[in-house]
Amino acid sequence: GMVPTLLKEKYAQDPFYCKMKTVLTIHNPAFKGLVDRYFLRDFWGLDDSLFDSGRVRFDNMVSSLKAGIVDADKITTVSPTHRNELLDPFSDQRLNGVLELRKDDFVGILNGIDYEEWNPATDNLIAKNYSSKAWKMGKKSCQKDLLESFQIQKGSGPLFGVVSRLSWQKGIDLIYEAMKGFLNEYNDCSLIVLGSGEYDLERKMQELRDDYPNHVGVYIGYNNDLSHKIYAGCDFFLMPSLFEPCGISQMISQRYGTLPVVRYTGGLRDTVEGYDESNSSKPDGIGFNNYDVNGLSYAIGKAKELFHTPLTYDKIVGNALKKDNSWKRSCKQYRSLYEGLLEK
């Protein structure tokens, strides 16, 4: 983050560096690169006036992120909605003031996914390959294999999956409460969780498994082979994030015809067209707005209803499988951005 400032302050007269352009990409603005003010001179060799003027100051500390925002030639973040969220005066990240000054140089460009690694037609880590043209038997075989891996049963309802860092940001608490309610009341759906993170959340997932051993499977840690099986074998994929700059898992799940159930925030809003019963030609997932148990429970309920409406469900799975979440469009946007800078 401090590189653009260093180029302008220390290397402006250097013949090698003086014409260099910089692009700062903000992924997770919660990490602001905060250090004591004395690092400015002692570590970077920059003048204290940069702190005194407020140019690199945030919460009375030096912020390398703020420095990059001020001095980079262009600023990007990983989705159009996340850009707007960061510019919102009520944003929790409190970067809206400095970003407002640079908003004409600030763009949101979605991430993409690796279409070679994540391809149900060629994936050798799943039980049976399939494509958008013929997917039912493939997903059925993948689900059978996944359930056997965790030794759990499939009820008459859908199988939900989670592949995530078990963090407060990811809405894991909501998943625990909402799924516990559905398993208590209906006992017809199942859940498989793969992830690790905060101890309390790991423990909650394990408690859910212990309480419903026939319907909940949990793997604490990360296992790449298993992640492929979950993306291919589940019916729905849960992502009720508090905030999500872009998100990748919802795009991978769409690639495998596993419908994402997301909270509309950041890149989740930009990449998931939610089903609302009025139109099945465009939706490729399910979304909700309120970050609370009721919001997620509403979305899970809608997923169950959709699952039991086969013609509509099949149409929406087809939409997800056909969606283009590759890097092609994003690469064109980045190339245009870089070439525009070089022309100046």
N, C-alpha and C positions, 0 to 999 in steps of 0.2 A: 503493500500500500504506500510505502514511503518513496518508492522509486520515482514517480512523477515529480515529487518535490525535490528530490536529490538532483534530478536532471535539470530542473529549472534554477536551483540555488547553487549547486556545486559544480555542475558540468555545463553550464550554459555557454561557456566560451571554449569548451573542448571541441575540436574539429570533428571528432568521431561521434560524439553524443549530441551536439548542439541542434541537429535537425531531426532528432528522433521524436516520433509521436507515440503516445501511450493510450491504451484502452484499459480501464479498470472494470472488472466484472465483479459485481456484488452477488455473492451466493447467499450466505447466511449473515444478515446484518447484526445478529446478536453478538457476533465476534468483532469487536471494534478495534482490536489491537491496542488496548490501553496500557500505557507504561508511565512511569514517573517522568516528570518534566526534565529531569537531569539526563535522561537517555538521549534527548535531542542533541545536546552538545557532546556528551561523553561517548555515545555509541555511533550516531550518524554524523557528528561533526557539523551540525547545523546551528545557526544562531538562535539565541533565546528569544529574539524579537518575533520569531514565527509563533512562539507560544503566547507571548504577551499580546500580540495582535489578534489572537483567537484563530488564526489560520489553521493550526493543527491541534487546537485545544478542544477537549470534550470532557465534561464533568471534572474540570480542573486537572485533567491529565492529558498527556499526549496521545492522540488517536491516529494510528497509521491509516485507518480506514477513512477518517475525515480528511486527512492530508491528501489521500489519493483522489477523493471526490473533488476537492478544491482544485487540484493541479493536473489531473489527467485530461487529455484532450477530448476523450469521449468516455462515457460511463454506460455500462450495460448491466442488466440483471437478467435472470433466467426465465422470466415470463412477463408478458404485458400487464397482467393483473398485479403481479408483485411490484412492478414499477409504480403503478397507481397507488398501491397500499403504502409504499414508502414515502410517497408525496403527500399522503393524507395527514393533515394537521393533528389528527388524533392517533396517529401511529404510535405503537408502544416503543418503537426503535428510536424515536426522537431525532431522526435524521432529515425530517421533512424541510427544515429551515435551510440547510446547506444544499440539499438536493433541489429545492425550489429555485435557487440561484443558478443551477446548472441544468434545469429541466429540458432546455432545448438541445442539450448534448447527452441526454439520458434516454436510453431505449430499453425495452424489454424484448428479449429474443428467447423463445422456448428452446430447451434442450431437446435432444432426440435420443433414440436408443440404437444400439448396435444390432442391425437386422440380420447379421450373420450369426451372432451368438444366440440371439433370441428369435428363433424361427421354428415354430411347431412342425413345419414340413420336413425339417432336416435334423432336428434336435435329437442327439443320440442318448440323452439323459432321461428321456421320457419313455413310457411303456409302448406307445404307439404314435407314429407321426400322423398329422392331419393338416388340412388347409381350410381356407374359407369356402372352398367348393364342396368339401366333404369332411365334416368335423365331428358328427355325433358319435360314431363308433370309436373314433380316436380318443375323444375326451372321456367316453365311458370307460375305456380300457385304462386310461391314465388315472381316472378317479379310483377305480378298483385297486390299482397298484398303490396309490397314495394311502388309501384306507388300510390296506394290508400292512404298509410300512409302519403305521402308527397303531395298528391293531384296534381300530375303533369301528363303530358301525355307522352306516348311513341310514338315517330315518327317511320319512316320506318327504321331508323338506330339503332345502339346499345345504350344500357344504360351503362354509365360509373359510377364507384363508387370510393369513397375515404373514408377511415377510417384512420385518421392520427392526430398526433400533428401538428397544423398549425404553422410550424416553417420554417425559411429560409432554413434549411438543407433539408427539404422534397420536395422542388421544387413546393411549392404552387403557387408562382408567375408565374411559367411556366404553371401550370394548368389553372390559370386565363386567361392568354394571349392566350394560344392555344385554349381553349374551347370557348372563346369569338369569336375568328376568325371563328371556325367551326359553331358556332350557328348563326353568322352573315351571313355566306355565304350559308350554307346548311339548317340549322334549322331542321335537321332530326334526331339528336341524343339528348340524355338527360344525365344529370349529377346529382348525389346525393352525398353530402359531409357531413360527420360526423366528428367533431373534434373541438378542441379549442387550443388557444395558443396566438401568437402575435396579438395585437390589429389590426394592419394594414392589416394583412392577413385575420383575421376574417371579417373585414370590406369589403375587396375585394370579399370574397365569398358571403357575403350578397348583395353586389352590383350586382354580377352576377345573383343571384336569383331575385333581384328586376327588372333587365333588361330583364330576360327571365323567368317569373314566371310560364309558362306552361311547361318548360323544365328543370328547375334547382330546386333542393330541397336542403336545407341546415339546419343542426342541429348543433348549436354551443354548445359544451359541450361533455360529453361522456355518452352513453347509451348502455349498454351491449346488451340488447334485440335487439336494432336497428342495432347494428353492425352485429349480426348474420343474420338479414334480408338483409343487404346490401351485405354481402359475398355470400348469396344464391341467391339473386334476380337480381344481375347485370350481364351483359354480359362480361364486362372488368373491371379491377381494376387498377387505376393509381398510380404508384410509381416512379416518375421521380427524385429521390433523388440526391442531390449533392454528398453526401457520405452516405453509409449505411453499418456499420460493418457486420451485418447479415441481419436483417429484418425478421419479422415474418408474416406480413400481406400478402406478396406474396405467402407464403406457405399455409396460411389459404384459400386464394382465390382459389388456385389450388385445394385444398381439396374439395371445393364446385363447381368446374367446372367453375369458373369465371376467365377468362384468365388475368394474370397480364401483364401490360404494364410498363416496367421498364427501367430505365437507367442502363447500365452495369457498376456497381460499387460494390465493396465489395461482400457481400453475395448475392446480386441480380444477379450478374454474375454467381455465383456458383449454384444457385437454379432455374434459368429460362433458358430454352433452347428456343431461339428465332426463330420464324417462318421467313423464308426468301424466301418462294415460291419454293424452290428447293426440299424440303423434308417435308412431313407431318407425318412421322412415329415417329419422336422423339420430335418435338417442343411441348412445353406446355405453351407458352406465346409469348410475343413480346418484343423485346429489341431495344435500340438505344444507341449511344455512346456520342454524343455531348450534354453537359449540356447547352442547350439554347432552345428558343421557336421553332426554326426550327426543332431541333432534336425531341422534343416531338410531334410537329405537324406531322412530318413524321410518327412517330409510331402510332398516332391516325388515320392517313389516312390509314395506313396498317391494323389497326384493323377494320376499316370500310369496306375495301376491303374484308378482310377475312370473316367478318360477312355476306357479301353478296355472299359468296362462300360456300353454306351450307355443301356440302360433306366434304370439307377440314376443315371447322370450327368445324363440329361435331367430326371429327377425333382428332383434337387438344384438344377439350374439354375432350374427352375420355382419352387422354394422361395425362392431368392435373389431372383428377379424380383418375387415377390409380397410380399416382406418390406417392412414399413413402417418406413423410417428417416427419416421426415419430422420436422419440429419439433413436430408436434401434441402428442404426449405430453409432451415436455420443456417446452413452453410452459405447459401446465397445471400442471406441477410448479413451475416458476418463479413463475407467478402465485399459486399457493397459498402459496408461501414469502413473497412480497412482501406479500400481503394479510394473512398472519398477523402480520407485523412491524407493519403499520400499525394493527392492532387492539390492540397492546400500549400 
